[in-house]
Amino acid sequence: MSTKGKTALVTGASSGIGFELSRILAKNGYDLILVSQNEENLNEAVSRLHEQNRNVQITPLPKDLSQPSSPQEIYGFVKEKSIRVDILANCAGIQVYGNFHETNPEDNIRLMSVNMLALTKLTRLFLDDMVKRSSGKILNVASTGAFQPCPLNAVYCASKAYVLHFSEGIAEELRGSGVTVTALCPGATKTNFAKRAKIEDTRMFSSNLMEAGKVAEIGYSALMKGKTVVVPGISNKLMVESIRFSPRSMVTRIGKNLMSRK
């Protein structure tokens, strides 16, 4: 299928899975609109992608998705430029680590704004156009944490459970419409995410990290095939399956152990 003239909009695009997915999309001929809060990092990402893909148009759009107005501003920019977004990839996400009662309430509100509210608003805005033309793909980045409650990571995992359930629900609503929704559920991945969240020394992020590029490749393949849920990596798949048959009390204890510092 030709991708000439097609456009993908990627949030969280300046690093990690978002950047690697953008690289794959550009390599496959998609023009890009890249969204990230950090304008300097975003421009650097655009430069790197331009060096490798001179035949695609790459537009940086610095926006802070924790601000309620950002999704509408992003959509307004696209409509003003008369750009048709064929793929929406909601990759942006943040984390707040620690015992819930000891965390900053405002940090948790910001997490929920980025991980859930902005993702939902962007999906709703762009989905309308996709349904009308019976064509489009949406990728929402969840987590293996979406399948379980996790102490020390409670709000983050709850937000990713929302992303997973939301994506599965609307994917079924859209069956036969020409529009697909895919939830990508990676485990611990080698990105700057853990460093920013200050969780590099937890047991979860101390070993068996997948490369962000590999996660993005698996996510892209699932997106192109119209799969609803994809969990990258055999060990991650096994963990997710084991959760289904384990007592909830055991699941939370194991989760706490994995998220504890070494």
ZIBELDA-V435749 format. One record per residue. N is the residue number from 1. RES is the residue in three letters. OMEGA is omega in degrees with one decimal (* if undefined). BURIAL is I if it has 9 or more other ideal C-beta (glycine too) atoms within 8 Angstrom, else O. Layout:
n->N res->RES omega->OMEGA burial->BURIAL
n->N res->RES omega->OMEGA burial->BURIAL
This chain:
n->1 res->MET omega->-178.4 burial->O
n->2 res->SER omega->176.8 burial->O
n->3 res->THR omega->-178.4 burial->O
n->4 res->LYS omega->179.5 burial->O
n->5 res->GLY omega->179.4 burial->O
n->6 res->LYS omega->-173.6 burial->I
n->7 res->THR omega->173.8 burial->I
n->8 res->ALA omega->175.6 burial->I
n->9 res->LEU omega->-175.3 burial->I
n->10 res->VAL omega->173.2 burial->I
n->11 res->THR omega->-175.9 burial->I
n->12 res->GLY omega->-166.7 burial->I
n->13 res->ALA omega->-173.6 burial->I
n->14 res->SER omega->-178.8 burial->I
n->15 res->SER omega->172.6 burial->I
n->16 res->GLY omega->-177.1 burial->I
n->17 res->ILE omega->179.2 burial->I
n->18 res->GLY omega->178.4 burial->I
n->19 res->PHE omega->-177.8 burial->I
n->20 res->GLU omega->176.1 burial->I
n->21 res->LEU omega->177.3 burial->I
n->22 res->SER omega->178.2 burial->I
n->23 res->ARG omega->179.9 burial->I
n->24 res->ILE omega->178.9 burial->I
n->25 res->LEU omega->179.0 burial->I
n->26 res->ALA omega->178.8 burial->I
n->27 res->LYS omega->179.8 burial->O
n->28 res->ASN omega->169.9 burial->O
n->29 res->GLY omega->179.9 burial->I
n->30 res->TYR omega->164.6 burial->I
n->31 res->ASP omega->-172.6 burial->I
n->32 res->LEU omega->163.6 burial->I
n->33 res->ILE omega->-173.5 burial->I
n->34 res->LEU omega->-177.3 burial->I
n->35 res->VAL omega->174.9 burial->I
n->36 res->SER omega->-178.7 burial->I
n->37 res->GLN omega->-175.0 burial->O
n->38 res->ASN omega->-174.7 burial->O
n->39 res->GLU omega->-179.2 burial->I
n->40 res->GLU omega->178.5 burial->O
n->41 res->ASN omega->179.6 burial->I
n->42 res->LEU omega->179.0 burial->I
n->43 res->ASN omega->177.0 burial->I
n->44 res->GLU omega->177.9 burial->I
n->45 res->ALA omega->178.7 burial->I
n->46 res->VAL omega->179.5 burial->I
n->47 res->SER omega->179.8 burial->O
n->48 res->ARG omega->-179.7 burial->O
n->49 res->LEU omega->178.4 burial->I
n->50 res->HIS omega->-179.7 burial->I
n->51 res->GLU omega->-176.6 burial->O
n->52 res->GLN omega->-174.1 burial->O
n->53 res->ASN omega->-173.9 burial->I
n->54 res->ARG omega->-176.3 burial->O
n->55 res->ASN omega->178.8 burial->O
n->56 res->VAL omega->178.6 burial->I
n->57 res->GLN omega->-177.4 burial->O
n->58 res->ILE omega->-176.8 burial->I
n->59 res->THR omega->175.7 burial->O
n->60 res->PRO omega->179.2 burial->I
n->61 res->LEU omega->-179.0 burial->I
n->62 res->PRO omega->179.5 burial->I
n->63 res->LYS omega->174.9 burial->I
n->64 res->ASP omega->-174.3 burial->O
n->65 res->LEU omega->174.4 burial->I
n->66 res->SER omega->177.1 burial->I
n->67 res->GLN omega->-174.4 burial->O
n->68 res->PRO omega->-176.4 burial->O
n->69 res->SER omega->-171.5 burial->O
n->70 res->SER omega->-179.8 burial->I
n->71 res->PRO omega->179.1 burial->I
n->72 res->GLN omega->178.1 burial->I
n->73 res->GLU omega->177.4 burial->I
n->74 res->ILE omega->179.0 burial->I
n->75 res->TYR omega->178.4 burial->I
n->76 res->GLY omega->177.3 burial->O
n->77 res->PHE omega->-179.2 burial->I
n->78 res->VAL omega->-179.6 burial->I
n->79 res->LYS omega->179.5 burial->O
n->80 res->GLU omega->-179.9 burial->O
n->81 res->LYS omega->-179.3 burial->O
n->82 res->SER omega->178.6 burial->O
n->83 res->ILE omega->175.0 burial->O
n->84 res->ARG omega->179.2 burial->O
n->85 res->VAL omega->-178.2 burial->I
n->86 res->ASP omega->177.9 burial->I
n->87 res->ILE omega->171.6 burial->I
n->88 res->LEU omega->178.3 burial->I
n->89 res->ALA omega->178.9 burial->I
n->90 res->ASN omega->-176.6 burial->I
n->91 res->CYS omega->-176.8 burial->I
n->92 res->ALA omega->177.3 burial->I
n->93 res->GLY omega->177.1 burial->I
n->94 res->ILE omega->-175.6 burial->I
n->95 res->GLN omega->172.5 burial->I
n->96 res->VAL omega->-173.4 burial->I
n->97 res->TYR omega->172.5 burial->I
n->98 res->GLY omega->174.8 burial->O
n->99 res->ASN omega->-173.6 burial->O
n->100 res->PHE omega->-176.3 burial->O
n->101 res->HIS omega->179.0 burial->O
n->102 res->GLU omega->-178.7 burial->O
n->103 res->THR omega->178.8 burial->I
n->104 res->ASN omega->-179.2 burial->O
n->105 res->PRO omega->-179.4 burial->O
n->106 res->GLU omega->176.7 burial->O
n->107 res->ASP omega->178.5 burial->I
n->108 res->ASN omega->176.6 burial->I
n->109 res->ILE omega->179.3 burial->O
n->110 res->ARG omega->177.6 burial->I
n->111 res->LEU omega->-178.4 burial->I
n->112 res->MET omega->178.8 burial->I
n->113 res->SER omega->-179.1 burial->I
n->114 res->VAL omega->-171.3 burial->I
n->115 res->ASN omega->-175.5 burial->I
n->116 res->MET omega->-171.4 burial->I
n->117 res->LEU omega->-179.1 burial->I
n->118 res->ALA omega->178.3 burial->I
n->119 res->LEU omega->-179.5 burial->I
n->120 res->THR omega->-179.6 burial->I
n->121 res->LYS omega->-179.7 burial->I
n->122 res->LEU omega->178.6 burial->I
n->123 res->THR omega->-179.2 burial->I
n->124 res->ARG omega->-177.2 burial->O
n->125 res->LEU omega->-175.5 burial->I
n->126 res->PHE omega->179.9 burial->I
n->127 res->LEU omega->179.7 burial->I
n->128 res->ASP omega->-179.8 burial->O
n->129 res->ASP omega->-179.1 burial->I
n->130 res->MET omega->-179.6 burial->I
n->131 res->VAL omega->-179.0 burial->I
n->132 res->LYS omega->-179.8 burial->O
n->133 res->ARG omega->177.2 burial->I
n->134 res->SER omega->-177.4 burial->O
n->135 res->SER omega->176.0 burial->O
n->136 res->GLY omega->179.5 burial->I
n->137 res->LYS omega->178.2 burial->I
n->138 res->ILE omega->174.9 burial->I
n->139 res->LEU omega->176.3 burial->I
n->140 res->ASN omega->-179.1 burial->I
n->141 res->VAL omega->175.6 burial->I
n->142 res->ALA omega->-177.1 burial->I
n->143 res->SER omega->169.7 burial->I
n->144 res->THR omega->175.2 burial->I
n->145 res->GLY omega->178.9 burial->I
n->146 res->ALA omega->-175.1 burial->I
n->147 res->PHE omega->-174.0 burial->I
n->148 res->GLN omega->168.7 burial->I
n->149 res->PRO omega->-175.5 burial->I
n->150 res->CYS omega->174.2 burial->I
n->151 res->PRO omega->-177.0 burial->I
n->152 res->LEU omega->-177.2 burial->I
n->153 res->ASN omega->-164.5 burial->I
n->154 res->ALA omega->-176.4 burial->I
n->155 res->VAL omega->179.3 burial->I
n->156 res->TYR omega->-178.4 burial->I
n->157 res->CYS omega->176.7 burial->I
n->158 res->ALA omega->179.2 burial->I
n->159 res->SER omega->179.8 burial->I
n->160 res->LYS omega->172.7 burial->I
n->161 res->ALA omega->175.5 burial->I
n->162 res->TYR omega->-179.1 burial->I
n->163 res->VAL omega->-179.7 burial->I
n->164 res->LEU omega->-177.0 burial->I
n->165 res->HIS omega->176.5 burial->I
n->166 res->PHE omega->-178.1 burial->I
n->167 res->SER omega->179.1 burial->I
n->168 res->GLU omega->-178.5 burial->I
n->169 res->GLY omega->-177.0 burial->O
n->170 res->ILE omega->175.5 burial->I
n->171 res->ALA omega->178.5 burial->I
n->172 res->GLU omega->176.8 burial->O
n->173 res->GLU omega->-173.2 burial->O
n->174 res->LEU omega->-178.7 burial->I
n->175 res->ARG omega->179.4 burial->O
n->176 res->GLY omega->-176.9 burial->O
n->177 res->SER omega->-173.7 burial->O
n->178 res->GLY omega->179.3 burial->O
n->179 res->VAL omega->179.5 burial->I
n->180 res->THR omega->176.6 burial->I
n->181 res->VAL omega->-178.1 burial->I
n->182 res->THR omega->173.4 burial->I
n->183 res->ALA omega->177.2 burial->I
n->184 res->LEU omega->-173.8 burial->I
n->185 res->CYS omega->179.7 burial->I
n->186 res->PRO omega->169.2 burial->I
n->187 res->GLY omega->179.7 burial->I
n->188 res->ALA omega->-173.7 burial->I
n->189 res->THR omega->-178.3 burial->I
n->190 res->LYS omega->178.0 burial->O
n->191 res->THR omega->174.8 burial->I
n->192 res->ASN omega->-175.8 burial->O
n->193 res->PHE omega->-178.0 burial->I
n->194 res->ALA omega->179.4 burial->I
n->195 res->LYS omega->179.3 burial->O
n->196 res->ARG omega->-179.3 burial->O
n->197 res->ALA omega->179.5 burial->I
n->198 res->LYS omega->179.0 burial->O
n->199 res->ILE omega->-179.2 burial->I
n->200 res->GLU omega->-175.7 burial->O
n->201 res->ASP omega->174.3 burial->O
n->202 res->THR omega->-180.0 burial->I
n->203 res->ARG omega->-179.3 burial->I
n->204 res->MET omega->-174.2 burial->O
n->205 res->PHE omega->-178.5 burial->I
n->206 res->SER omega->-179.6 burial->O
n->207 res->SER omega->174.7 burial->O
n->208 res->ASN omega->178.4 burial->O
n->209 res->LEU omega->174.1 burial->O
n->210 res->MET omega->175.0 burial->I
n->211 res->GLU omega->-179.0 burial->O
n->212 res->ALA omega->179.4 burial->I
n->213 res->GLY omega->179.4 burial->O
n->214 res->LYS omega->177.0 burial->I
n->215 res->VAL omega->-179.5 burial->I
n->216 res->ALA omega->178.2 burial->I
n->217 res->GLU omega->179.7 burial->I
n->218 res->ILE omega->178.2 burial->I
n->219 res->GLY omega->179.8 burial->I
n->220 res->TYR omega->179.5 burial->I
n->221 res->SER omega->179.4 burial->O
n->222 res->ALA omega->178.7 burial->I
n->223 res->LEU omega->-179.3 burial->I
n->224 res->MET omega->179.6 burial->O
n->225 res->LYS omega->179.5 burial->O
n->226 res->GLY omega->178.0 burial->O
n->227 res->LYS omega->-177.5 burial->O
n->228 res->THR omega->-178.9 burial->I
n->229 res->VAL omega->175.2 burial->I
n->230 res->VAL omega->177.0 burial->I
n->231 res->VAL omega->-177.7 burial->I
n->232 res->PRO omega->173.4 burial->I
n->233 res->GLY omega->-178.1 burial->I
n->234 res->ILE omega->-177.9 burial->O
n->235 res->SER omega->177.4 burial->O
n->236 res->ASN omega->177.7 burial->I
n->237 res->LYS omega->-179.9 burial->I
n->238 res->LEU omega->179.5 burial->O
n->239 res->MET omega->-179.7 burial->I
n->240 res->VAL omega->179.7 burial->I
n->241 res->GLU omega->-178.8 burial->O
n->242 res->SER omega->179.5 burial->O
n->243 res->ILE omega->-177.0 burial->I
n->244 res->ARG omega->-173.5 burial->O
n->245 res->PHE omega->-177.6 burial->O
n->246 res->SER omega->175.3 burial->I
n->247 res->PRO omega->-175.8 burial->O
n->248 res->ARG omega->179.5 burial->O
n->249 res->SER omega->177.5 burial->O
n->250 res->MET omega->-179.6 burial->O
n->251 res->VAL omega->-178.6 burial->I
n->252 res->THR omega->179.0 burial->I
n->253 res->ARG omega->178.0 burial->O
n->254 res->ILE omega->178.5 burial->I
n->255 res->GLY omega->178.8 burial->I
n->256 res->LYS omega->178.6 burial->I
n->257 res->ASN omega->-179.6 burial->O
n->258 res->LEU omega->-177.6 burial->I
n->259 res->MET omega->177.5 burial->I
n->260 res->SER omega->178.5 burial->I
n->261 res->ARG omega->-176.9 burial->O
n->262 res->LYS omega->* burial->O
